[in-house]
Amino acid sequence: MFTRLLKEIGLVDQVGLNATVGETFDYAFNMLKVAGHRDEYIYRAALSQKVLLGTHSLRTASMLTEFRTGKCKADLVILNGTATVYEIKSERDSLVRLENQVANYKKVFAKVNVISSEDHINSIIKIIPEDVGLMCLTKRYQIKTIREAKNCPERICPSTVFESLRMSESIEILESLGVIVPNLPNTKMHVALKELFSKLDPATLHFEMLKTLKRTRDLAPLSDFVDSLPISLQTAALLVSVRRSDQTRIKDATETPLHAAMTWS
């Protein structure tokens, strides 16, 4: 598929047969970074490169994607000193669902941000509440903060948080708060745990959720693998689960010259 796509889009002629697979991906990535062509992956890459790996590191922060939040799925969440969700609205996206998405995110995360292209900014600021942050991915591929998000862990909804977590994570949070978890069949456990969560203090729960998720969704083991990849693929390595046994093969593949890669079948 890789070699077929290269031929279809004519990238080989542009980068040359001596370029590596990784350099070819970087070349394509730079083409897609141009305003007007950017899709959701470009925005995820900007956030992971400039916020997760730029301001923080995989050893101090973690990242979640497609994280269930109420009736929505959060595009990207970064966990550091607090839990911050980023809703992406690229040039290709509609704003129809934005108001509902933001309302759901506020039930789970202390900070909510919307990141968008310059074209959407004026429309978005009329939709989102004042406690929601607004960011812009500029034409120069820089993240510009239009308005800072307010950190409000006390507003989250414990029942909604429960529905977002794995059962093992929910149990760990309750036990860390000194709550006795009943020994029930799986068919009854969900209802019982949700009832216990509904009684928790929101700010206290948010702190424990953050601590638990940073441990259970830890990305630190991927640090060396991510650093070994071309910048265009680093975000993909954080989004897609790759077995440790496959990491070396992927790294070797990205270092393969195109004249060799074109023989893949």
C-alpha positions as CSV (number, residue, x, y, z in Angstrom):
1,M,0.0,0.0,0.0
2,F,2.8,2.4,0.9
3,T,4.6,2.0,-2.4
4,R,1.3,2.2,-4.4
5,L,0.4,5.4,-2.7
6,L,3.9,6.9,-3.3
7,K,3.5,6.2,-7.0
8,E,-0.1,7.6,-7.2
9,I,0.8,10.9,-5.6
10,G,4.2,11.3,-7.3
11,L,6.2,11.8,-4.1
12,V,9.1,9.7,-5.4
13,D,9.9,12.3,-8.1
14,Q,9.8,15.1,-5.5
15,V,12.0,13.6,-2.8
16,G,14.2,11.3,-4.9
17,L,15.0,7.6,-4.5
18,N,17.8,8.2,-2.0
19,A,15.4,9.8,0.5
20,T,14.4,7.6,3.4
21,V,10.9,6.5,4.2
22,G,10.9,8.8,7.2
23,E,12.1,11.8,5.2
24,T,9.2,11.1,2.7
25,F,6.7,11.1,5.5
26,D,8.1,14.4,6.8
27,Y,7.9,15.9,3.2
28,A,4.2,14.9,2.9
29,F,3.5,16.1,6.5
30,N,4.9,19.6,5.6
31,M,2.6,19.7,2.6
32,L,-0.4,18.9,4.8
33,K,0.6,21.6,7.4
34,V,-0.3,24.3,4.9
35,A,-3.5,26.2,6.0
36,G,-6.5,25.0,4.1
37,H,-5.2,21.4,3.8
38,R,-4.9,20.6,7.5
39,D,-6.9,17.8,8.9
40,E,-7.3,16.6,12.5
41,Y,-4.0,14.7,12.5
42,I,-2.1,18.0,11.9
43,Y,-3.8,19.6,14.9
44,R,-3.1,16.5,17.1
45,A,0.5,16.7,16.0
46,A,0.8,20.4,16.8
47,L,-0.6,19.8,20.3
48,S,1.5,16.7,21.0
49,Q,4.7,18.4,19.7
50,K,4.2,21.9,21.1
51,V,2.4,21.1,24.4
52,L,2.9,17.5,25.4
53,L,6.5,17.2,24.2
54,G,7.4,20.8,24.1
55,T,6.1,22.2,27.4
56,H,6.1,18.9,29.2
57,S,7.5,15.4,28.5
58,L,6.3,11.8,28.4
59,R,7.9,11.3,31.8
60,T,5.8,14.1,33.5
61,A,2.6,14.1,31.4
62,S,0.4,11.7,29.5
63,M,-2.0,12.0,26.6
64,L,-5.4,10.4,25.9
65,T,-7.2,10.4,22.6
66,E,-10.8,9.5,21.7
67,F,-11.6,9.4,25.4
68,R,-15.2,8.8,26.1
69,T,-16.8,11.9,27.8
70,G,-20.5,11.8,28.4
71,K,-22.1,11.4,25.0
72,C,-18.9,12.6,23.2
73,K,-15.4,11.5,22.6
74,A,-12.6,13.9,23.5
75,D,-10.2,14.6,20.6
76,L,-7.2,14.9,22.9
77,V,-6.5,15.2,26.6
78,I,-3.2,16.1,28.3
79,L,-2.7,15.1,31.9
80,N,-0.1,17.0,33.8
81,G,-0.8,19.2,36.9
82,T,-4.5,19.1,35.9
83,A,-6.6,17.4,33.2
84,T,-7.0,19.5,30.0
85,V,-9.1,18.5,27.1
86,Y,-8.6,19.9,23.6
87,E,-11.5,19.9,21.1
88,I,-10.2,20.2,17.5
89,K,-12.0,22.2,14.9
90,S,-10.0,22.0,11.7
91,E,-10.7,23.9,8.5
92,R,-12.8,20.8,7.4
93,D,-14.9,20.7,10.5
94,S,-18.4,22.0,11.3
95,L,-19.2,23.9,14.5
96,V,-22.7,22.4,14.8
97,R,-21.9,20.1,17.7
98,L,-19.4,22.3,19.5
99,E,-21.7,23.7,22.2
100,N,-22.8,20.2,23.2
101,Q,-19.2,18.8,23.1
102,V,-18.0,21.6,25.4
103,A,-20.8,21.0,27.9
104,N,-19.9,17.3,28.1
105,Y,-16.2,18.0,28.5
106,K,-16.8,20.3,31.4
107,K,-18.4,17.4,33.3
108,V,-15.1,15.4,33.3
109,F,-12.1,17.8,32.9
110,A,-11.0,20.8,34.9
111,K,-9.8,22.7,31.8
112,V,-11.5,22.8,28.4
113,N,-9.9,24.2,25.3
114,V,-11.0,24.6,21.7
115,I,-8.2,24.8,19.1
116,S,-9.1,25.9,15.6
117,S,-8.0,27.5,12.4
118,E,-8.0,31.3,12.1
119,D,-11.2,31.1,9.9
120,H,-13.3,29.6,12.8
121,I,-12.1,31.9,15.6
122,N,-14.8,34.6,15.4
123,S,-17.6,32.0,15.2
124,I,-16.3,29.9,18.0
125,I,-15.9,32.7,20.5
126,K,-19.7,33.4,20.2
127,I,-20.5,29.7,21.0
128,I,-18.2,28.8,23.9
129,P,-18.6,29.9,27.6
130,E,-16.1,32.3,29.1
131,D,-14.4,29.6,31.2
132,V,-13.5,27.7,28.0
133,G,-10.1,28.4,26.4
134,L,-9.7,29.2,22.8
135,M,-6.5,28.5,20.8
136,C,-5.6,29.0,17.1
137,L,-3.3,27.0,14.9
138,T,-1.8,29.8,12.8
139,K,-0.8,29.7,9.2
140,R,2.8,29.4,10.4
141,Y,1.9,26.3,12.4
142,Q,2.2,28.0,15.7
143,I,-0.3,27.6,18.6
144,K,-1.6,31.0,19.6
145,T,-3.7,31.3,22.8
146,I,-6.7,33.6,22.2
147,R,-8.2,33.1,25.7
148,E,-6.9,31.0,28.6
149,A,-9.1,28.2,29.9
150,K,-10.1,28.4,33.6
151,N,-9.1,25.5,35.9
152,C,-12.4,24.4,37.5
153,P,-12.2,20.9,39.0
154,E,-15.1,21.6,41.3
155,R,-17.6,21.7,38.4
156,I,-17.1,18.1,37.1
157,C,-19.8,15.5,37.4
158,P,-18.7,12.4,39.3
159,S,-21.3,10.1,37.6
160,T,-20.0,11.2,34.2
161,V,-16.4,10.7,35.2
162,F,-17.3,7.1,36.3
163,E,-18.8,6.3,32.9
164,S,-15.5,7.5,31.3
165,L,-13.2,5.2,33.2
166,R,-12.3,1.5,33.1
167,M,-13.8,-0.4,36.0
168,S,-10.4,-1.2,37.4
169,E,-9.6,2.6,37.4
170,S,-12.9,3.3,39.2
171,I,-12.1,0.8,41.9
172,E,-8.6,2.1,42.4
173,I,-9.9,5.7,42.8
174,L,-12.5,4.6,45.4
175,E,-10.0,2.6,47.4
176,S,-7.5,5.5,47.3
177,L,-10.2,7.7,48.9
178,G,-10.9,5.1,51.6
179,V,-14.2,4.0,50.2
180,I,-15.1,0.4,50.7
181,V,-15.8,-1.4,47.4
182,P,-18.5,-4.1,47.7
183,N,-17.8,-7.6,46.5
184,L,-20.6,-8.0,43.9
185,P,-21.1,-9.9,40.7
186,N,-20.1,-8.0,37.5
187,T,-23.8,-7.6,36.6
188,K,-24.4,-5.5,39.8
189,M,-21.0,-3.9,40.2
190,H,-21.6,-1.1,37.6
191,V,-24.6,0.3,39.4
192,A,-23.0,0.0,42.8
193,L,-19.8,1.8,41.7
194,K,-21.7,4.6,40.0
195,E,-23.7,5.2,43.2
196,L,-20.5,5.4,45.2
197,F,-19.0,7.9,42.6
198,S,-22.1,10.1,42.7
199,K,-21.4,10.8,46.4
200,L,-17.8,12.0,45.9
201,D,-16.6,15.5,46.1
202,P,-15.9,16.7,42.5
203,A,-12.5,18.5,43.1
204,T,-11.2,15.6,45.2
205,L,-12.3,13.1,42.6
206,H,-10.7,15.1,39.8
207,F,-7.3,15.0,41.6
208,E,-7.6,11.2,42.1
209,M,-8.7,10.6,38.5
210,L,-5.7,12.6,37.3
211,K,-3.3,10.6,39.5
212,T,-4.8,7.3,38.5
213,L,-5.0,8.0,34.7
214,K,-1.4,9.3,34.6
215,R,-0.4,5.9,36.0
216,T,-2.7,3.6,34.0
217,R,-2.4,5.5,30.7
218,D,1.4,6.2,31.2
219,L,3.2,6.9,27.9
220,A,6.7,7.1,29.4
221,P,7.7,3.6,28.1
222,L,7.2,5.0,24.6
223,S,9.6,7.9,25.0
224,D,12.7,6.3,23.3
225,F,10.6,4.9,20.5
226,V,8.9,8.2,19.8
227,D,12.2,10.1,19.8
228,S,13.6,7.6,17.3
229,L,10.9,8.4,14.7
230,P,10.7,11.2,12.2
231,I,8.7,14.1,13.6
232,S,5.7,13.5,11.2
233,L,5.2,10.0,12.8
234,Q,5.8,10.8,16.4
235,T,2.1,11.7,17.1
236,A,1.0,8.5,15.3
237,A,3.2,6.5,17.7
238,L,1.3,8.0,20.6
239,L,-2.1,7.4,19.0
240,V,-1.7,3.8,17.8
241,S,-0.8,1.0,20.1
242,V,2.5,-0.6,18.9
243,R,3.8,-3.8,20.4
244,R,7.4,-3.4,21.8
245,S,8.5,-6.3,19.4
246,D,7.3,-4.2,16.4
247,Q,9.0,-0.9,17.5
248,T,12.4,-1.8,16.1
249,R,10.9,-3.0,12.8
250,I,9.0,0.3,12.4
251,K,12.1,2.4,13.2
252,D,14.2,0.3,10.7
253,A,11.4,0.8,8.1
254,T,11.5,4.6,8.4
255,E,15.3,4.6,7.9
256,T,15.0,2.5,4.7
257,P,15.9,4.4,1.4
258,L,13.1,4.7,-1.1
259,H,14.9,2.8,-3.7
260,A,14.7,-0.2,-1.4
261,A,11.3,0.5,0.0
262,M,9.8,0.6,-3.6
263,T,10.5,-3.2,-3.8
264,W,8.2,-3.9,-0.8
265,S,5.3,-6.2,-1.6
